Amino acid sequence: MSEAGGGRGCGSPIPQRAPWSLVAATAVLCLVSVTSVWTAGAAPMSKEEKQKLGNQVLEMFDHAYGNYMEHAYPADELMPLTCRGRVRGQEPSRGDVDDALGKFSLTLIDSLDTLVVLNKTKEFEDAVRKVLKDVNLDNDVVVSVFETNIRVLGGLLGGHSLAIMLKEKGEYMQWYNDELLQMAKQLGYKLLPAFNTTSGLPYPRINLKFGIQKPEARTGTETDTCTACAGTLILEFAALSRFTGATIFEEYARKALDFLWEKRQRSSNLVGVTINIHTGDWVRKDSGVGAGIDSYYEYLLKAYVLLGDDSFLERFNTHYDAIMRYISQPPLLLDVHIHKPMLNARTWMDALLAFFPGLQVLKGDIRPAIETHEMLYQVIKKHNFLPEAFTTDFRVHWAQHPLRPEFAESTYFLYKATGDPYYLEVGKTLIENLNKYARVPCGFAAMKDVRTGSHEDRMDSFFLAEMFKYLYLLFADKEDIIFDIEDYIFTTEAHLLPLWLSTTNQSVYKKNTTSEYTELDDSNFDWTCPNTQILFPNDPSYAQSIREPLKNVVDKSCPRGIIRVEESFRSGAKPPLRARDFMATNPEHLEILKKMGVSLIHLKDGRVQLVQHAIQAASSIDAEDGLRFMQEMIELSSQQQKEQQLPPRAVQIVSHPFFGRVVLTAGPAQFGLDLSKHKETRGFVASSKPYNGCSELTNPEAVVGKIALIQRGQCMFAEKARNIQNAGAIGGIVIDDNEGSSSDTAPLFQMAGDGKDTDDIKIPMLFLFSKEGSIILDAIREYEEVEVLLSDKAKDRDPEENEEQPSPENDSQNQSAEQITSSFQDFDLVDQESPEESSPNSSPESSESLSPAEMDSATSISPSKQNSDPTENHETASPNGECTDLDNQRQQQSETEEDSSPNVSWGKKAQPIDSILADWNEDIEAFEMMEKDEL
């Protein structure tokens, strides 16, 4: 996100077709006159407290940056749990995530301009010297074109921008002679072969040394790329052209943007998530403002700011109108199908959309920005961080949090636009949560699971490039920054490019005359700086009045899903039937299914199958309702299947010098003490002898009253547990014997029993992969006595705040779709999970082949199953409107109907969901054509 500058005052109109509230002059200078009226909504924060928080951000940056330089440099990133650098090829592959690593000291380059913003000019000068001395851009490694552009090329250009600024000031960087710019130019030429396609869209990956086409390149066979990957190049490439005079970079980036614009869906003006780089066909036809598309929209608006080309603004406004028409369902932003924009493509949102309120501030559309930001903040207050994805009723969908900065970015821009001290308090919460839950002795660790508080051994470079920059600017006064931030625009990686580039080395670029812009409502797109009295009513409680209805949207509301826009047109009609409300014994529900074209088929084996034929629906609207019902039933059935798995547990090191700051993801056991129902177990750890724990322990005095460490293999898990329990251990941790295994790259699994009665096992048992287990073993070697906490989730570092919130009482029960089993012995949906709904870091579920020597009984849990949350209160709505706790419903029902629990069969898995949805959409379109013919 960016705050642009331009120096135009509020009284003068911006020259032809300039967007309102756009440049820093508009986003900040124009709004400065209203800053004073917002203080009534929240208590003003004193200058002293702001300064204290700003200093705290500086200390946090020093902790992260210092540990990277001490323990990781020249590696690309720091691994904060093991205090070493992440070098590609030396660590287990994490899939696409590793494509950002190119053996070019990524974190150092990404942090360059952050050092200047934080007034660390001496450290900046030292860092530039290190980059020039040590960084090699000619490595034989395949990298992401998108990530390399925004992080490395952007980092070099941002560093160059501030290096020449400091040189002009006359104190620092007097020796500098555009060396960073020359490196940026070298890298730019290395990226250009990626654009060698008929469409002009770049390949998603390139080999830094060998390019695309050579056999040694090991890339160039890809056919698809994401919209953001191809559409987030113009700022860096145009800046490189303007700085150097080499126009080729800007030309290539413009061509890619032009092609994406031409391929938009003309009736909805939306773009899909992934596109074929050769044919231009949309591969994934869902559309939103989150992952895969996000920065494409951002760069259209910012390209207008930096380059002054009206066509970029016209395109952005066209897309923005479509976003607000179809995707925005305040306070939610839900993906839709580009061909059927009234139809939701999913029932969850990803964390990357948190940037969008900041972009709306830049656009000047403040109300929806406040609404969405407040909804996201409520999710953060519930989980401490924003989960990587969460559902429309605010349950965790993907539980990871890699310390993303987008929410902090939007918080900063909303504060700049409104001056409301409420956003300073939001920033304070972010600082406290980072220090309390993510800070470890060697930096800041990403959250493996926001529900348990477990950590992942990663600290991405964007954490230093963006998070600390936005947090420091949030609390800084103008005099705290050594240059005028309003003279620069932020890239999507928060790198700073000077606005004077708009008038430097300009080339004549032909406007895309083949495109026709949609006729828009002019009232929504004024072209002059807004009248602040109209944009912001002179009411101190304005922002607070927008936020207030959303205060309880996450915790206390009874969400029943989103009623789509077309449903509001049915005067007096009942809302459509939702899958979770469906009761097979209700004749009215069966009649509604028939109206929607959904049939119940009773199979010979006793199962009941749901089938929809859109052409049999009463109308096209009913057909779409039926499609939505089937999608919801598929997701609900999948969720039920996931909930049969136990959630991950946590091993927290609480002794000196860790003090609870290191949390390891642990696999649960299907036997022994259930940590979700009983108090956590705390104790010192000791290794058992024999280490495999497969016979009576020879060192019972060492493990009595302690938590025993045992190695996996050679006997059943339950046998190990009995042996250490007989020796007096109060708990057990089984460590994987497969060296190098890690929860970062392998599916976690539960330890199963031995097929016998395991009620005699009373102690808790947890499983750690080799990498996580090594952290405990290394701690024992260094500190001898190591104390850990075994729990269902990490406990607060501050004991005073470690209070469990009571669960809501159940006042009523409702027979929902989860209770269909009174009528359905088995519910069958012939489908499989769609690719886009699997966890980003998920790997295929693997079944181990155990040799006779290794008879551990294990149940594999894929990451996507980890992320389902059976321990949460899943709420639905009863007929009287009260919230009902489905967990307790299931527990009560299971006590009386143990044999009637749902057995959801995915049976044949013959047809992927994309194919099924495509067939349904074709049926709906055919039905609409029939309706027109009849008319």
Protein Blocks (a to p, Z undefined) as FASTA:
>chain_A
ZZddehpafkbccdehiaehkbmmlmmmmmmmmmmmmmmmpccddfklmmmmmmmmmmmm
mmmmmmmmmmmoccfbdcfknopacdehjaccebjmlmmpgolokmlmmmmmmmmmnopa
klmmmmmmmmmmmpcckbccdddfklmmmmmmmmmmmmmmmmmmmmmnomgoklpghklm
mmmmmmmmmmmmmmmcfkopacfbdcfklommpmklopajafbdcfklmmmmmlmmmmmm
mmnopaklmmmmmmmmmmmmmmpcfklopacfbdcfklopafblcdcfbehjlmmmmmmm
mmmmmnopaklmmmmmmmmmmmmmmmpccfbdcdddfklmmbcfbfcdcfklmmmmmmmm
mnopaklmmmmmmmmmmmmmmnopacfbdcfkopafblcdehiaklmmmmmmmmmmnopa
klmmmmmmmmmmmmmmmpcfkbcaddfblknopacddddfklmmmmmmmmmmmmpcfklp
cbdfklpccdfkopacdfklmmgoiacddddfkbccddddfklmccbdcdfklmmccbfk
lmmmmmmmmmmmmmmmccebjadfklmmmghiacdddfklpcfklmklmmmmmmnopacd
ddfkopacddddfklpmbfklmmmmmmmmmmmmmmmmmmmmmmpccddddddfbdfklop
accdddddfedjdfklmccddddddddddfklpaccfblmlmgopacdddeehiafklmm
mmmmmnopabdcdddfbghiafklpccdddddehiafklpmbdcddddfklmmmmmmmmm
mnopacddddfbdcdfblklmccddddddfbdcddfklmmmmmmbdcddddddfklpcfk
bccdddddddfklmcdcddddfklmmpcfkbccddddfkopacdfklmmmmmmmmmmmlc
ccddeklomacfklmmmmmmmmmmmmmmmmmmmZZ
